[in-house]
Amino acid sequence: CFGRAVGGLLKYAGLPGAGGFVEPGIYAMVGAGAMLAGVSRLTLSLAVVLFELTGGLTYVVPFMLAVLMGKWTGDLMTNGRSIYDVHA
């Protein structure tokens, strides 16, 4: 939700994106991937799924960075335990 809002603001501001104008949906996918990585601690497989959804190599680096940052933030907040470890 926040990623989509940021993407919308950047598009409204007229900033250029990877293929012309900014696509707010890509920002939403990056944010959703970071959130899912923070909760479940999936990294490489989640980045590959997001890459397959977009079908473009342009977005691989933002997906990977967001997934890693989400995982690291989740690890710091829960001492390395995922939601599956806490509720299992």
PyMOL Python script that loads the backbone (N, CA, C, O; Angstrom):
from pymol import cmd

cmd.read_pdbstr("""\
ATOM      1  N   CYS A   1       0.832  -1.180   0.000  1.00  0.00           N
ATOM      2  CA  CYS A   1       0.000   0.000   0.000  1.00  0.00           C
ATOM      3  C   CYS A   1       0.889   1.261   0.000  1.00  0.00           C
ATOM      4  O   CYS A   1       0.649   2.203  -0.756  1.00  0.00           O
ATOM      5  N   PHE A   2       1.898   1.256   0.846  1.00  0.00           N
ATOM      6  CA  PHE A   2       2.798   2.411   0.910  1.00  0.00           C
ATOM      7  C   PHE A   2       3.634   2.533  -0.359  1.00  0.00           C
ATOM      8  O   PHE A   2       3.884   3.640  -0.834  1.00  0.00           O
ATOM      9  N   GLY A   3       4.070   1.388  -0.913  1.00  0.00           N
ATOM     10  CA  GLY A   3       4.855   1.408  -2.143  1.00  0.00           C
ATOM     11  C   GLY A   3       4.057   1.964  -3.307  1.00  0.00           C
ATOM     12  O   GLY A   3       4.585   2.718  -4.125  1.00  0.00           O
ATOM     13  N   ARG A   4       2.799   1.596  -3.382  1.00  0.00           N
ATOM     14  CA  ARG A   4       1.927   2.115  -4.439  1.00  0.00           C
ATOM     15  C   ARG A   4       1.743   3.618  -4.287  1.00  0.00           C
ATOM     16  O   ARG A   4       1.719   4.339  -5.285  1.00  0.00           O
ATOM     17  N   ALA A   5       1.612   4.100  -3.059  1.00  0.00           N
ATOM     18  CA  ALA A   5       1.460   5.539  -2.828  1.00  0.00           C
ATOM     19  C   ALA A   5       2.724   6.296  -3.226  1.00  0.00           C
ATOM     20  O   ALA A   5       2.641   7.362  -3.837  1.00  0.00           O
ATOM     21  N   VAL A   6       3.882   5.757  -2.886  1.00  0.00           N
ATOM     22  CA  VAL A   6       5.147   6.399  -3.270  1.00  0.00           C
ATOM     23  C   VAL A   6       5.289   6.411  -4.788  1.00  0.00           C
ATOM     24  O   VAL A   6       5.695   7.418  -5.368  1.00  0.00           O
ATOM     25  N   GLY A   7       4.956   5.295  -5.430  1.00  0.00           N
ATOM     26  CA  GLY A   7       5.021   5.231  -6.887  1.00  0.00           C
ATOM     27  C   GLY A   7       4.075   6.222  -7.538  1.00  0.00           C
ATOM     28  O   GLY A   7       4.421   6.843  -8.543  1.00  0.00           O
ATOM     29  N   GLY A   8       2.884   6.378  -6.977  1.00  0.00           N
ATOM     30  CA  GLY A   8       1.934   7.350  -7.504  1.00  0.00           C
ATOM     31  C   GLY A   8       2.432   8.773  -7.369  1.00  0.00           C
ATOM     32  O   GLY A   8       2.261   9.583  -8.281  1.00  0.00           O
ATOM     33  N   LEU A   9       3.047   9.084  -6.237  1.00  0.00           N
ATOM     34  CA  LEU A   9       3.598  10.435  -6.042  1.00  0.00           C
ATOM     35  C   LEU A   9       4.749  10.715  -7.002  1.00  0.00           C
ATOM     36  O   LEU A   9       4.858  11.818  -7.537  1.00  0.00           O
ATOM     37  N   LEU A  10       5.606   9.724  -7.223  1.00  0.00           N
ATOM     38  CA  LEU A  10       6.718   9.908  -8.156  1.00  0.00           C
ATOM     39  C   LEU A  10       6.219  10.057  -9.593  1.00  0.00           C
ATOM     40  O   LEU A  10       6.781  10.822 -10.377  1.00  0.00           O
ATOM     41  N   LYS A  11       5.169   9.326  -9.926  1.00  0.00           N
ATOM     42  CA  LYS A  11       4.599   9.456 -11.270  1.00  0.00           C
ATOM     43  C   LYS A  11       3.954  10.827 -11.433  1.00  0.00           C
ATOM     44  O   LYS A  11       4.086  11.459 -12.481  1.00  0.00           O
ATOM     45  N   TYR A  12       3.263  11.280 -10.405  1.00  0.00           N
ATOM     46  CA  TYR A  12       2.627  12.597 -10.443  1.00  0.00           C
ATOM     47  C   TYR A  12       3.668  13.710 -10.565  1.00  0.00           C
ATOM     48  O   TYR A  12       3.430  14.733 -11.207  1.00  0.00           O
ATOM     49  N   ALA A  13       4.836  13.489  -9.931  1.00  0.00           N
ATOM     50  CA  ALA A  13       5.914  14.481 -10.002  1.00  0.00           C
ATOM     51  C   ALA A  13       6.590  14.477 -11.371  1.00  0.00           C
ATOM     52  O   ALA A  13       7.326  15.408 -11.699  1.00  0.00           O
ATOM     53  N   GLY A  14       6.351  13.446 -12.164  1.00  0.00           N
ATOM     54  CA  GLY A  14       6.898  13.396 -13.506  1.00  0.00           C
ATOM     55  C   GLY A  14       8.310  12.868 -13.596  1.00  0.00           C
ATOM     56  O   GLY A  14       9.001  13.125 -14.582  1.00  0.00           O
ATOM     57  N   LEU A  15       8.760  12.130 -12.586  1.00  0.00           N
ATOM     58  CA  LEU A  15      10.108  11.575 -12.610  1.00  0.00           C
ATOM     59  C   LEU A  15      10.191  10.423 -13.605  1.00  0.00           C
ATOM     60  O   LEU A  15       9.239   9.653 -13.731  1.00  0.00           O
ATOM     61  N   PRO A  16      11.303  10.291 -14.310  1.00  0.00           N
ATOM     62  CA  PRO A  16      11.436   9.195 -15.272  1.00  0.00           C
ATOM     63  C   PRO A  16      11.706   7.872 -14.559  1.00  0.00           C
ATOM     64  O   PRO A  16      12.364   7.827 -13.520  1.00  0.00           O
ATOM     65  N   GLY A  17      11.188   6.812 -15.137  1.00  0.00           N
ATOM     66  CA  GLY A  17      11.418   5.473 -14.602  1.00  0.00           C
ATOM     67  C   GLY A  17      12.312   4.678 -15.526  1.00  0.00           C
ATOM     68  O   GLY A  17      13.005   5.238 -16.375  1.00  0.00           O
ATOM     69  N   ALA A  18      12.292   3.365 -15.354  1.00  0.00           N
ATOM     70  CA  ALA A  18      13.155   2.493 -16.146  1.00  0.00           C
ATOM     71  C   ALA A  18      12.731   2.461 -17.618  1.00  0.00           C
ATOM     72  O   ALA A  18      13.582   2.452 -18.507  1.00  0.00           O
ATOM     73  N   GLY A  19      11.440   2.445 -17.873  1.00  0.00           N
ATOM     74  CA  GLY A  19      10.976   2.357 -19.248  1.00  0.00           C
ATOM     75  C   GLY A  19      10.189   3.584 -19.670  1.00  0.00           C
ATOM     76  O   GLY A  19       9.248   3.465 -20.455  1.00  0.00           O
ATOM     77  N   GLY A  20      10.537   4.731 -19.182  1.00  0.00           N
ATOM     78  CA  GLY A  20       9.784   5.954 -19.488  1.00  0.00           C
ATOM     79  C   GLY A  20       9.309   6.571 -18.190  1.00  0.00           C
ATOM     80  O   GLY A  20      10.103   7.125 -17.430  1.00  0.00           O
ATOM     81  N   PHE A  21       8.005   6.476 -17.935  1.00  0.00           N
ATOM     82  CA  PHE A  21       7.449   7.024 -16.703  1.00  0.00           C
ATOM     83  C   PHE A  21       7.476   5.979 -15.590  1.00  0.00           C
ATOM     84  O   PHE A  21       7.616   4.785 -15.851  1.00  0.00           O
ATOM     85  N   VAL A  22       7.343   6.433 -14.371  1.00  0.00           N
ATOM     86  CA  VAL A  22       7.335   5.548 -13.205  1.00  0.00           C
ATOM     87  C   VAL A  22       6.057   4.713 -13.224  1.00  0.00           C
ATOM     88  O   VAL A  22       4.975   5.229 -13.502  1.00  0.00           O
ATOM     89  N   GLU A  23       6.187   3.433 -12.931  1.00  0.00           N
ATOM     90  CA  GLU A  23       5.044   2.533 -12.840  1.00  0.00           C
ATOM     91  C   GLU A  23       4.759   2.263 -11.365  1.00  0.00           C
ATOM     92  O   GLU A  23       5.538   1.565 -10.715  1.00  0.00           O
ATOM     93  N   PRO A  24       3.654   2.803 -10.812  1.00  0.00           N
ATOM     94  CA  PRO A  24       3.370   2.614  -9.383  1.00  0.00           C
ATOM     95  C   PRO A  24       3.186   1.156  -8.983  1.00  0.00           C
ATOM     96  O   PRO A  24       3.443   0.806  -7.832  1.00  0.00           O
ATOM     97  N   GLY A  25       2.752   0.304  -9.893  1.00  0.00           N
ATOM     98  CA  GLY A  25       2.566  -1.099  -9.566  1.00  0.00           C
ATOM     99  C   GLY A  25       3.863  -1.802  -9.212  1.00  0.00           C
ATOM    100  O   GLY A  25       3.871  -2.712  -8.383  1.00  0.00           O
ATOM    101  N   ILE A  26       4.949  -1.393  -9.828  1.00  0.00           N
ATOM    102  CA  ILE A  26       6.254  -1.992  -9.501  1.00  0.00           C
ATOM    103  C   ILE A  26       6.663  -1.624  -8.078  1.00  0.00           C
ATOM    104  O   ILE A  26       7.198  -2.459  -7.349  1.00  0.00           O
ATOM    105  N   TYR A  27       6.411  -0.379  -7.683  1.00  0.00           N
ATOM    106  CA  TYR A  27       6.705   0.024  -6.310  1.00  0.00           C
ATOM    107  C   TYR A  27       5.866  -0.784  -5.324  1.00  0.00           C
ATOM    108  O   TYR A  27       6.345  -1.141  -4.248  1.00  0.00           O
ATOM    109  N   ALA A  28       4.624  -1.071  -5.685  1.00  0.00           N
ATOM    110  CA  ALA A  28       3.771  -1.887  -4.823  1.00  0.00           C
ATOM    111  C   ALA A  28       4.317  -3.305  -4.699  1.00  0.00           C
ATOM    112  O   ALA A  28       4.296  -3.888  -3.614  1.00  0.00           O
ATOM    113  N   MET A  29       4.804  -3.861  -5.804  1.00  0.00           N
ATOM    114  CA  MET A  29       5.370  -5.215  -5.753  1.00  0.00           C
ATOM    115  C   MET A  29       6.648  -5.262  -4.928  1.00  0.00           C
ATOM    116  O   MET A  29       6.874  -6.224  -4.195  1.00  0.00           O
ATOM    117  N   VAL A  30       7.480  -4.244  -5.038  1.00  0.00           N
ATOM    118  CA  VAL A  30       8.707  -4.192  -4.241  1.00  0.00           C
ATOM    119  C   VAL A  30       8.365  -4.123  -2.757  1.00  0.00           C
ATOM    120  O   VAL A  30       8.975  -4.818  -1.946  1.00  0.00           O
ATOM    121  N   GLY A  31       7.395  -3.289  -2.399  1.00  0.00           N
ATOM    122  CA  GLY A  31       6.982  -3.181  -0.997  1.00  0.00           C
ATOM    123  C   GLY A  31       6.356  -4.460  -0.474  1.00  0.00           C
ATOM    124  O   GLY A  31       6.617  -4.861   0.660  1.00  0.00           O
ATOM    125  N   ALA A  32       5.537  -5.104  -1.287  1.00  0.00           N
ATOM    126  CA  ALA A  32       4.912  -6.356  -0.870  1.00  0.00           C
ATOM    127  C   ALA A  32       5.957  -7.456  -0.700  1.00  0.00           C
ATOM    128  O   ALA A  32       5.870  -8.265   0.224  1.00  0.00           O
ATOM    129  N   GLY A  33       6.937  -7.484  -1.589  1.00  0.00           N
ATOM    130  CA  GLY A  33       8.007  -8.467  -1.456  1.00  0.00           C
ATOM    131  C   GLY A  33       8.830  -8.255  -0.201  1.00  0.00           C
ATOM    132  O   GLY A  33       9.203  -9.218   0.469  1.00  0.00           O
ATOM    133  N   ALA A  34       9.116  -7.004   0.123  1.00  0.00           N
ATOM    134  CA  ALA A  34       9.872  -6.704   1.344  1.00  0.00           C
ATOM    135  C   ALA A  34       9.081  -7.101   2.586  1.00  0.00           C
ATOM    136  O   ALA A  34       9.646  -7.624   3.546  1.00  0.00           O
ATOM    137  N   MET A  35       7.790  -6.854   2.566  1.00  0.00           N
ATOM    138  CA  MET A  35       6.947  -7.219   3.716  1.00  0.00           C
ATOM    139  C   MET A  35       6.895  -8.740   3.887  1.00  0.00           C
ATOM    140  O   MET A  35       7.028  -9.247   5.000  1.00  0.00           O
ATOM    141  N   LEU A  36       6.702  -9.458   2.787  1.00  0.00           N
ATOM    142  CA  LEU A  36       6.654 -10.915   2.866  1.00  0.00           C
ATOM    143  C   LEU A  36       7.991 -11.503   3.290  1.00  0.00           C
ATOM    144  O   LEU A  36       8.025 -12.487   4.029  1.00  0.00           O
ATOM    145  N   ALA A  37       9.084 -10.920   2.835  1.00  0.00           N
ATOM    146  CA  ALA A  37      10.406 -11.403   3.235  1.00  0.00           C
ATOM    147  C   ALA A  37      10.649 -11.145   4.716  1.00  0.00           C
ATOM    148  O   ALA A  37      11.278 -11.962   5.389  1.00  0.00           O
ATOM    149  N   GLY A  38      10.165 -10.031   5.225  1.00  0.00           N
ATOM    150  CA  GLY A  38      10.336  -9.737   6.644  1.00  0.00           C
ATOM    151  C   GLY A  38       9.560 -10.680   7.536  1.00  0.00           C
ATOM    152  O   GLY A  38       9.994 -10.987   8.646  1.00  0.00           O
ATOM    153  N   VAL A  39       8.411 -11.143   7.061  1.00  0.00           N
ATOM    154  CA  VAL A  39       7.579 -12.038   7.862  1.00  0.00           C
ATOM    155  C   VAL A  39       8.037 -13.483   7.744  1.00  0.00           C
ATOM    156  O   VAL A  39       8.147 -14.183   8.750  1.00  0.00           O
ATOM    157  N   SER A  40       8.305 -13.935   6.517  1.00  0.00           N
ATOM    158  CA  SER A  40       8.572 -15.360   6.309  1.00  0.00           C
ATOM    159  C   SER A  40      10.040 -15.712   6.159  1.00  0.00           C
ATOM    160  O   SER A  40      10.390 -16.891   6.207  1.00  0.00           O
ATOM    161  N   ARG A  41      10.910 -14.728   5.979  1.00  0.00           N
ATOM    162  CA  ARG A  41      12.353 -14.889   5.802  1.00  0.00           C
ATOM    163  C   ARG A  41      12.717 -15.630   4.521  1.00  0.00           C
ATOM    164  O   ARG A  41      13.788 -16.232   4.440  1.00  0.00           O
ATOM    165  N   LEU A  42      11.842 -15.593   3.521  1.00  0.00           N
ATOM    166  CA  LEU A  42      12.170 -16.137   2.197  1.00  0.00           C
ATOM    167  C   LEU A  42      12.997 -15.096   1.468  1.00  0.00           C
ATOM    168  O   LEU A  42      12.644 -13.916   1.488  1.00  0.00           O
ATOM    169  N   THR A  43      14.072 -15.488   0.834  1.00  0.00           N
ATOM    170  CA  THR A  43      14.901 -14.494   0.154  1.00  0.00           C
ATOM    171  C   THR A  43      14.995 -14.775  -1.333  1.00  0.00           C
ATOM    172  O   THR A  43      14.325 -14.117  -2.130  1.00  0.00           O
ATOM    173  N   LEU A  44      15.796 -15.718  -1.712  1.00  0.00           N
ATOM    174  CA  LEU A  44      16.046 -15.962  -3.133  1.00  0.00           C
ATOM    175  C   LEU A  44      14.797 -16.423  -3.864  1.00  0.00           C
ATOM    176  O   LEU A  44      14.520 -15.951  -4.967  1.00  0.00           O
ATOM    177  N   SER A  45      14.048 -17.327  -3.276  1.00  0.00           N
ATOM    178  CA  SER A  45      12.852 -17.826  -3.954  1.00  0.00           C
ATOM    179  C   SER A  45      11.823 -16.721  -4.135  1.00  0.00           C
ATOM    180  O   SER A  45      11.138 -16.684  -5.157  1.00  0.00           O
ATOM    181  N   LEU A  46      11.701 -15.833  -3.179  1.00  0.00           N
ATOM    182  CA  LEU A  46      10.765 -14.721  -3.303  1.00  0.00           C
ATOM    183  C   LEU A  46      11.210 -13.740  -4.375  1.00  0.00           C
ATOM    184  O   LEU A  46      10.383 -13.238  -5.136  1.00  0.00           O
ATOM    185  N   ALA A  47      12.494 -13.463  -4.443  1.00  0.00           N
ATOM    186  CA  ALA A  47      13.001 -12.570  -5.483  1.00  0.00           C
ATOM    187  C   ALA A  47      12.779 -13.174  -6.870  1.00  0.00           C
ATOM    188  O   ALA A  47      12.471 -12.448  -7.815  1.00  0.00           O
ATOM    189  N   VAL A  48      12.929 -14.482  -7.003  1.00  0.00           N
ATOM    190  CA  VAL A  48      12.704 -15.142  -8.288  1.00  0.00           C
ATOM    191  C   VAL A  48      11.225 -15.096  -8.663  1.00  0.00           C
ATOM    192  O   VAL A  48      10.898 -14.875  -9.829  1.00  0.00           O
ATOM    193  N   VAL A  49      10.340 -15.299  -7.716  1.00  0.00           N
ATOM    194  CA  VAL A  49       8.904 -15.225  -7.992  1.00  0.00           C
ATOM    195  C   VAL A  49       8.519 -13.821  -8.450  1.00  0.00           C
ATOM    196  O   VAL A  49       7.757 -13.671  -9.405  1.00  0.00           O
ATOM    197  N   LEU A  50       9.034 -12.803  -7.785  1.00  0.00           N
ATOM    198  CA  LEU A  50       8.739 -11.430  -8.194  1.00  0.00           C
ATOM    199  C   LEU A  50       9.296 -11.125  -9.578  1.00  0.00           C
ATOM    200  O   LEU A  50       8.662 -10.427 -10.368  1.00  0.00           O
ATOM    201  N   PHE A  51      10.476 -11.646  -9.868  1.00  0.00           N
ATOM    202  CA  PHE A  51      11.058 -11.472 -11.198  1.00  0.00           C
ATOM    203  C   PHE A  51      10.187 -12.142 -12.256  1.00  0.00           C
ATOM    204  O   PHE A  51       9.963 -11.575 -13.325  1.00  0.00           O
ATOM    205  N   GLU A  52       9.703 -13.329 -11.967  1.00  0.00           N
ATOM    206  CA  GLU A  52       8.858 -14.039 -12.930  1.00  0.00           C
ATOM    207  C   GLU A  52       7.535 -13.319 -13.149  1.00  0.00           C
ATOM    208  O   GLU A  52       6.987 -13.364 -14.251  1.00  0.00           O
ATOM    209  N   LEU A  53       7.017 -12.662 -12.133  1.00  0.00           N
ATOM    210  CA  LEU A  53       5.761 -11.928 -12.295  1.00  0.00           C
ATOM    211  C   LEU A  53       5.906 -10.742 -13.233  1.00  0.00           C
ATOM    212  O   LEU A  53       4.989 -10.447 -14.000  1.00  0.00           O
ATOM    213  N   THR A  54       7.034 -10.064 -13.185  1.00  0.00           N
ATOM    214  CA  THR A  54       7.221  -8.895 -14.040  1.00  0.00           C
ATOM    215  C   THR A  54       7.775  -9.271 -15.396  1.00  0.00           C
ATOM    216  O   THR A  54       7.456  -8.618 -16.391  1.00  0.00           O
ATOM    217  N   GLY A  55       8.594 -10.303 -15.463  1.00  0.00           N
ATOM    218  CA  GLY A  55       9.159 -10.740 -16.727  1.00  0.00           C
ATOM    219  C   GLY A  55      10.235  -9.824 -17.275  1.00  0.00           C
ATOM    220  O   GLY A  55      10.557  -9.894 -18.461  1.00  0.00           O
ATOM    221  N   GLY A  56      10.798  -8.968 -16.437  1.00  0.00           N
ATOM    222  CA  GLY A  56      11.837  -8.064 -16.918  1.00  0.00           C
ATOM    223  C   GLY A  56      13.039  -8.050 -16.002  1.00  0.00           C
ATOM    224  O   GLY A  56      12.903  -8.074 -14.779  1.00  0.00           O
ATOM    225  N   LEU A  57      14.209  -8.011 -16.595  1.00  0.00           N
ATOM    226  CA  LEU A  57      15.439  -7.966 -15.800  1.00  0.00           C
ATOM    227  C   LEU A  57      15.666  -6.606 -15.150  1.00  0.00           C
ATOM    228  O   LEU A  57      16.511  -6.477 -14.264  1.00  0.00           O
ATOM    229  N   THR A  58      14.931  -5.607 -15.573  1.00  0.00           N
ATOM    230  CA  THR A  58      15.114  -4.256 -15.055  1.00  0.00           C
ATOM    231  C   THR A  58      14.844  -4.181 -13.555  1.00  0.00           C
ATOM    232  O   THR A  58      15.470  -3.389 -12.850  1.00  0.00           O
ATOM    233  N   TYR A  59      13.924  -4.993 -13.067  1.00  0.00           N
ATOM    234  CA  TYR A  59      13.469  -4.875 -11.679  1.00  0.00           C
ATOM    235  C   TYR A  59      14.098  -5.889 -10.738  1.00  0.00           C
ATOM    236  O   TYR A  59      13.712  -5.950  -9.571  1.00  0.00           O
ATOM    237  N   VAL A  60      15.049  -6.684 -11.203  1.00  0.00           N
ATOM    238  CA  VAL A  60      15.640  -7.717 -10.351  1.00  0.00           C
ATOM    239  C   VAL A  60      16.400  -7.097  -9.181  1.00  0.00           C
ATOM    240  O   VAL A  60      16.254  -7.550  -8.046  1.00  0.00           O
ATOM    241  N   VAL A  61      17.195  -6.088  -9.432  1.00  0.00           N
ATOM    242  CA  VAL A  61      17.999  -5.478  -8.350  1.00  0.00           C
ATOM    243  C   VAL A  61      17.110  -4.827  -7.291  1.00  0.00           C
ATOM    244  O   VAL A  61      17.352  -5.050  -6.104  1.00  0.00           O
ATOM    245  N   PRO A  62      16.093  -4.034  -7.649  1.00  0.00           N
ATOM    246  CA  PRO A  62      15.221  -3.505  -6.592  1.00  0.00           C
ATOM    247  C   PRO A  62      14.509  -4.599  -5.802  1.00  0.00           C
ATOM    248  O   PRO A  62      14.354  -4.482  -4.587  1.00  0.00           O
ATOM    249  N   PHE A  63      14.075  -5.663  -6.481  1.00  0.00           N
ATOM    250  CA  PHE A  63      13.435  -6.767  -5.764  1.00  0.00           C
ATOM    251  C   PHE A  63      14.395  -7.407  -4.781  1.00  0.00           C
ATOM    252  O   PHE A  63      14.031  -7.659  -3.632  1.00  0.00           O
ATOM    253  N   MET A  64      15.620  -7.675  -5.220  1.00  0.00           N
ATOM    254  CA  MET A  64      16.588  -8.341  -4.348  1.00  0.00           C
ATOM    255  C   MET A  64      16.971  -7.457  -3.163  1.00  0.00           C
ATOM    256  O   MET A  64      17.074  -7.941  -2.036  1.00  0.00           O
ATOM    257  N   LEU A  65      17.179  -6.175  -3.410  1.00  0.00           N
ATOM    258  CA  LEU A  65      17.516  -5.271  -2.307  1.00  0.00           C
ATOM    259  C   LEU A  65      16.376  -5.153  -1.300  1.00  0.00           C
ATOM    260  O   LEU A  65      16.612  -5.165  -0.092  1.00  0.00           O
ATOM    261  N   ALA A  66      15.151  -5.040  -1.785  1.00  0.00           N
ATOM    262  CA  ALA A  66      14.009  -4.929  -0.880  1.00  0.00           C
ATOM    263  C   ALA A  66      13.819  -6.205  -0.074  1.00  0.00           C
ATOM    264  O   ALA A  66      13.518  -6.146   1.118  1.00  0.00           O
ATOM    265  N   VAL A  67      13.990  -7.356  -0.711  1.00  0.00           N
ATOM    266  CA  VAL A  67      13.844  -8.629  -0.010  1.00  0.00           C
ATOM    267  C   VAL A  67      14.926  -8.779   1.053  1.00  0.00           C
ATOM    268  O   VAL A  67      14.636  -9.206   2.170  1.00  0.00           O
ATOM    269  N   LEU A  68      16.156  -8.438   0.724  1.00  0.00           N
ATOM    270  CA  LEU A  68      17.234  -8.536   1.715  1.00  0.00           C
ATOM    271  C   LEU A  68      17.036  -7.568   2.880  1.00  0.00           C
ATOM    272  O   LEU A  68      17.238  -7.933   4.038  1.00  0.00           O
ATOM    273  N   MET A  69      16.641  -6.342   2.570  1.00  0.00           N
ATOM    274  CA  MET A  69      16.411  -5.370   3.647  1.00  0.00           C
ATOM    275  C   MET A  69      15.243  -5.802   4.539  1.00  0.00           C
ATOM    276  O   MET A  69      15.297  -5.629   5.757  1.00  0.00           O
ATOM    277  N   GLY A  70      14.194  -6.360   3.938  1.00  0.00           N
ATOM    278  CA  GLY A  70      13.072  -6.860   4.727  1.00  0.00           C
ATOM    279  C   GLY A  70      13.473  -8.013   5.621  1.00  0.00           C
ATOM    280  O   GLY A  70      13.055  -8.080   6.777  1.00  0.00           O
ATOM    281  N   LYS A  71      14.281  -8.923   5.097  1.00  0.00           N
ATOM    282  CA  LYS A  71      14.743 -10.063   5.907  1.00  0.00           C
ATOM    283  C   LYS A  71      15.634  -9.599   7.044  1.00  0.00           C
ATOM    284  O   LYS A  71      15.476 -10.042   8.182  1.00  0.00           O
ATOM    285  N   TRP A  72      16.568  -8.712   6.743  1.00  0.00           N
ATOM    286  CA  TRP A  72      17.469  -8.220   7.792  1.00  0.00           C
ATOM    287  C   TRP A  72      16.700  -7.458   8.872  1.00  0.00           C
ATOM    288  O   TRP A  72      17.003  -7.591  10.058  1.00  0.00           O
ATOM    289  N   THR A  73      15.734  -6.681   8.481  1.00  0.00           N
ATOM    290  CA  THR A  73      14.935  -5.949   9.461  1.00  0.00           C
ATOM    291  C   THR A  73      14.132  -6.915  10.315  1.00  0.00           C
ATOM    292  O   THR A  73      14.053  -6.745  11.532  1.00  0.00           O
ATOM    293  N   GLY A  74      13.537  -7.924   9.699  1.00  0.00           N
ATOM    294  CA  GLY A  74      12.805  -8.930  10.462  1.00  0.00           C
ATOM    295  C   GLY A  74      13.699  -9.710  11.399  1.00  0.00           C
ATOM    296  O   GLY A  74      13.305 -10.016  12.524  1.00  0.00           O
ATOM    297  N   ASP A  75      14.908 -10.037  10.945  1.00  0.00           N
ATOM    298  CA  ASP A  75      15.856 -10.752  11.809  1.00  0.00           C
ATOM    299  C   ASP A  75      16.244  -9.910  13.022  1.00  0.00           C
ATOM    300  O   ASP A  75      16.360 -10.433  14.130  1.00  0.00           O
ATOM    301  N   LEU A  76      16.443  -8.621  12.818  1.00  0.00           N
ATOM    302  CA  LEU A  76      16.801  -7.745  13.935  1.00  0.00           C
ATOM    303  C   LEU A  76      15.664  -7.619  14.945  1.00  0.00           C
ATOM    304  O   LEU A  76      15.905  -7.526  16.149  1.00  0.00           O
ATOM    305  N   MET A  77      14.435  -7.617  14.456  1.00  0.00           N
ATOM    306  CA  MET A  77      13.295  -7.417  15.350  1.00  0.00           C
ATOM    307  C   MET A  77      12.917  -8.671  16.129  1.00  0.00           C
ATOM    308  O   MET A  77      12.363  -8.572  17.224  1.00  0.00           O
ATOM    309  N   THR A  78      13.208  -9.851  15.579  1.00  0.00           N
ATOM    310  CA  THR A  78      12.772 -11.091  16.232  1.00  0.00           C
ATOM    311  C   THR A  78      13.920 -12.026  16.561  1.00  0.00           C
ATOM    312  O   THR A  78      13.693 -13.215  16.785  1.00  0.00           O
ATOM    313  N   ASN A  79      15.128 -11.529  16.595  1.00  0.00           N
ATOM    314  CA  ASN A  79      16.305 -12.331  16.941  1.00  0.00           C
ATOM    315  C   ASN A  79      16.488 -13.533  16.014  1.00  0.00           C
ATOM    316  O   ASN A  79      16.871 -14.611  16.470  1.00  0.00           O
ATOM    317  N   GLY A  80      16.220 -13.360  14.722  1.00  0.00           N
ATOM    318  CA  GLY A  80      16.459 -14.399  13.736  1.00  0.00           C
ATOM    319  C   GLY A  80      15.385 -15.454  13.633  1.00  0.00           C
ATOM    320  O   GLY A  80      15.572 -16.432  12.909  1.00  0.00           O
ATOM    321  N   ARG A  81      14.271 -15.306  14.320  1.00  0.00           N
ATOM    322  CA  ARG A  81      13.194 -16.296  14.279  1.00  0.00           C
ATOM    323  C   ARG A  81      12.092 -15.811  13.345  1.00  0.00           C
ATOM    324  O   ARG A  81      11.666 -14.659  13.431  1.00  0.00           O
ATOM    325  N   SER A  82      11.635 -16.677  12.461  1.00  0.00           N
ATOM    326  CA  SER A  82      10.568 -16.292  11.538  1.00  0.00           C
ATOM    327  C   SER A  82       9.212 -16.539  12.213  1.00  0.00           C
ATOM    328  O   SER A  82       9.136 -17.063  13.324  1.00  0.00           O
ATOM    329  N   ILE A  83       8.163 -16.153  11.518  1.00  0.00           N
ATOM    330  CA  ILE A  83       6.821 -16.369  12.059  1.00  0.00           C
ATOM    331  C   ILE A  83       6.521 -17.853  12.206  1.00  0.00           C
ATOM    332  O   ILE A  83       5.735 -18.255  13.064  1.00  0.00           O
ATOM    333  N   TYR A  84       7.154 -18.665  11.361  1.00  0.00           N
ATOM    334  CA  TYR A  84       6.959 -20.115  11.449  1.00  0.00           C
ATOM    335  C   TYR A  84       7.644 -20.686  12.689  1.00  0.00           C
ATOM    336  O   TYR A  84       7.142 -21.635  13.292  1.00  0.00           O
ATOM    337  N   ASP A  85       8.776 -20.121  13.071  1.00  0.00           N
ATOM    338  CA  ASP A  85       9.468 -20.586  14.274  1.00  0.00           C
ATOM    339  C   ASP A  85       8.738 -20.152  15.529  1.00  0.00           C
ATOM    340  O   ASP A  85       8.722 -20.891  16.514  1.00  0.00           O
ATOM    341  N   VAL A  86       8.144 -18.993  15.521  1.00  0.00           N
ATOM    342  CA  VAL A  86       7.468 -18.473  16.706  1.00  0.00           C
ATOM    343  C   VAL A  86       6.175 -19.236  16.984  1.00  0.00           C
ATOM    344  O   VAL A  86       5.868 -19.521  18.142  1.00  0.00           O
ATOM    345  N   HIS A  87       5.421 -19.567  15.950  1.00  0.00           N
ATOM    346  CA  HIS A  87       4.099 -20.190  16.145  1.00  0.00           C
ATOM    347  C   HIS A  87       4.087 -21.689  15.886  1.00  0.00           C
ATOM    348  O   HIS A  87       3.013 -22.283  15.780  1.00  0.00           O
ATOM    349  N   ALA A  88       5.247 -22.310  15.782  1.00  0.00           N
ATOM    350  CA  ALA A  88       5.270 -23.760  15.531  1.00  0.00           C
ATOM    351  C   ALA A  88       5.402 -24.536  16.825  1.00  0.00           C
ATOM    352  O   ALA A  88       5.438 -25.766  16.806  1.00  0.00           O
TER     353      ALA A  88
END
""", "prot")
cmd.dss("prot")
cmd.show_as("cartoon", "prot")
cmd.util.cbc("prot")
cmd.orient("prot")
